[in-house]
Amino acid sequence: MDIKGTTIVAVKKDGRTAVAGDGQVTSGQSVVMKGNAVKVRRLYNDKVVTGFAGSVADAFTLSEKFEEMLGRYSGNLMRSAVALAQLWRSDQAMRHLEAMLIVADSEDLFVLSGVGDVIQPENGICAIGSGGNFALAAARALARNTSMSAKDIALEAMKVASEICVFTNGNIVVEEV
């Protein structure tokens, strides 16, 4: 049984970063297993926010490893992200994990990809998961054409994605740093 987590979007604007995620967990292509999962969490004394998409067990494994790295590197987001990427590429078991993470603190925002890349979005907006492209497009349009806050843009972008993507629902959690 292939259980997946879905859409996460992050928006950095005016010195604030918001990460939003939906609550749907889907088994295969046709069964909603859960509608109220929490895929966005605060870590490291609430100074870091993460969101995950992909296989739930794999995402939890990566989140735990990332949290370990934050402790090891005293909350340094970039160093922790790079260390996780190095581990992800070099560890035999971790190489096969099918998940992605968005990680953010008050200064930085990164996507940690399934192949161990650390990607810093050039415009302060990124998204992952099955509805990621829908949320990304909505967030970019809102950021360019409104004066909405990062948190409001992330929330509205997730609402748009939930209306289009069958793997994304409207049970949205938003965390801001």
C-alpha positions as CSV (number, residue, x, y, z in Angstrom):
1,M,0.0,0.0,0.0
2,D,1.5,3.3,-1.1
3,I,0.5,6.1,1.4
4,K,1.3,9.6,0.3
5,G,1.3,13.1,1.8
6,T,0.5,15.9,-0.6
7,T,0.8,19.7,-1.0
8,I,3.1,22.2,0.8
9,V,3.7,25.9,-0.2
10,A,6.0,28.4,1.4
11,V,6.1,32.2,0.9
12,K,8.7,34.6,2.1
13,K,7.6,38.3,2.0
14,D,8.3,41.4,4.1
15,G,10.6,39.7,6.5
16,R,8.1,36.8,7.3
17,T,8.0,33.3,5.9
18,A,4.8,31.2,6.0
19,V,4.6,27.5,5.3
20,A,1.2,25.9,4.6
21,G,0.1,22.4,4.1
22,D,-3.1,20.4,3.6
23,G,-4.3,17.5,5.7
24,Q,-5.0,14.8,3.1
25,V,-3.2,11.5,3.1
26,T,-4.0,9.3,0.1
27,S,-3.5,5.6,-0.5
28,G,-2.7,4.9,-4.1
29,Q,-4.7,6.9,-6.6
30,S,-8.2,6.5,-5.2
31,V,-8.5,6.3,-1.4
32,V,-8.3,9.2,1.1
33,M,-6.9,7.6,4.2
34,K,-7.0,10.7,6.4
35,G,-8.1,14.2,6.0
36,N,-6.6,16.0,9.0
37,A,-2.9,15.0,8.9
38,V,-0.5,17.7,10.1
39,K,2.4,18.0,7.6
40,V,3.7,21.4,8.7
41,R,5.6,21.5,12.0
42,R,7.7,23.8,14.1
43,L,11.2,22.6,15.2
44,Y,14.2,23.9,17.2
45,N,12.4,26.0,19.8
46,D,9.8,27.1,17.3
47,K,12.5,28.9,15.2
48,V,12.2,26.6,12.2
49,V,9.2,25.5,10.2
50,T,9.2,22.4,8.0
51,G,6.6,20.9,5.7
52,F,6.7,17.5,3.9
53,A,5.2,15.9,0.9
54,G,5.6,12.3,-0.4
55,S,5.6,9.0,1.3
56,V,4.5,9.6,4.9
57,A,7.0,7.2,6.6
58,D,9.8,8.5,4.4
59,A,8.9,12.1,5.2
60,F,8.8,11.4,9.0
61,T,12.3,9.8,8.7
62,L,13.7,12.8,6.9
63,S,12.0,15.2,9.3
64,E,13.6,13.4,12.2
65,K,17.0,13.4,10.6
66,F,16.6,17.1,9.8
67,E,15.7,17.8,13.4
68,E,18.9,15.9,14.5
69,M,20.9,18.1,12.2
70,L,19.4,21.3,13.6
71,G,20.5,20.2,17.1
72,R,23.9,19.3,15.9
73,Y,24.4,22.6,14.1
74,S,22.8,24.9,16.7
75,G,19.8,25.7,14.6
76,N,21.8,26.8,11.5
77,L,19.3,26.1,8.8
78,M,21.6,26.1,5.8
79,R,24.3,24.0,7.5
80,S,21.6,21.5,8.7
81,A,20.0,21.4,5.2
82,V,23.4,20.7,3.6
83,A,24.2,18.0,6.2
84,L,20.9,16.3,5.6
85,A,21.4,16.4,1.8
86,Q,24.9,14.9,2.2
87,L,23.5,12.1,4.5
88,W,20.6,11.6,2.1
89,R,22.9,11.0,-0.8
90,S,25.5,8.9,1.0
91,D,23.3,6.6,3.2
92,Q,22.3,3.5,1.4
93,A,18.8,3.3,3.0
94,M,18.1,7.0,2.8
95,R,18.8,7.2,-0.9
96,H,15.5,5.4,-1.5
97,L,13.3,7.7,0.6
98,E,10.5,9.2,-1.5
99,A,9.7,12.5,0.1
100,M,10.6,16.2,-0.1
101,L,10.9,18.9,2.6
102,I,10.5,22.6,2.7
103,V,12.4,24.1,5.6
104,A,12.4,27.8,6.7
105,D,13.5,30.1,9.5
106,S,13.4,33.8,9.9
107,E,16.1,34.3,7.3
108,D,16.2,31.4,4.8
109,L,13.9,29.1,2.9
110,F,15.0,25.9,1.2
111,V,13.5,22.9,-0.7
112,L,15.2,19.6,0.1
113,S,14.6,17.3,-2.8
114,G,14.3,13.6,-3.2
115,V,17.8,13.3,-4.7
116,G,19.5,15.2,-1.9
117,D,19.5,18.7,-3.4
118,V,19.2,21.9,-1.4
119,I,17.4,24.5,-3.4
120,Q,16.8,28.1,-2.4
121,P,13.9,29.6,-4.4
122,E,14.9,32.7,-6.2
123,N,11.7,34.6,-5.7
124,G,10.9,33.5,-2.1
125,I,8.1,31.2,-3.1
126,C,8.2,27.4,-3.5
127,A,5.9,24.4,-3.3
128,I,6.1,20.6,-3.3
129,G,3.8,17.7,-3.6
130,S,1.0,16.7,-6.0
131,G,-0.7,20.1,-5.8
132,G,2.6,22.0,-5.6
133,N,2.5,23.5,-9.0
134,F,-1.1,24.8,-8.5
135,A,-0.1,26.3,-5.2
136,L,3.1,27.7,-6.6
137,A,1.3,29.4,-9.5
138,A,-1.4,30.9,-7.2
139,A,1.2,32.1,-4.7
140,R,3.3,33.8,-7.4
141,A,0.2,35.6,-8.9
142,L,-0.9,36.7,-5.4
143,A,2.6,38.0,-4.5
144,R,2.9,40.0,-7.7
145,N,-0.6,41.4,-7.7
146,T,-1.6,42.0,-4.1
147,S,-0.3,43.5,-0.9
148,M,-1.3,40.3,1.1
149,S,1.0,39.0,3.8
150,A,3.1,35.9,3.4
151,K,0.7,34.0,5.6
152,D,-2.4,35.1,3.7
153,I,-0.8,34.3,0.3
154,A,0.2,30.8,1.5
155,L,-3.3,30.2,2.8
156,E,-5.0,31.4,-0.4
157,A,-2.6,29.5,-2.6
158,M,-3.4,26.3,-0.7
159,K,-7.1,27.0,-1.1
160,V,-6.6,27.3,-4.9
161,A,-4.6,24.0,-5.0
162,S,-7.3,22.2,-2.9
163,E,-9.9,23.2,-5.5
164,I,-7.9,21.8,-8.4
165,C,-5.8,18.9,-7.1
166,V,-7.7,15.7,-6.0
167,F,-4.8,14.9,-3.7
168,T,-5.1,18.2,-1.8
169,N,-7.8,19.1,0.7
170,G,-9.0,22.3,2.4
171,N,-7.9,21.3,5.9
172,I,-4.9,23.7,5.9
173,V,-2.3,24.4,8.6
174,V,-0.1,27.5,8.3
175,E,2.9,28.3,10.4
176,E,4.9,31.5,10.2
177,V,8.4,32.6,11.2
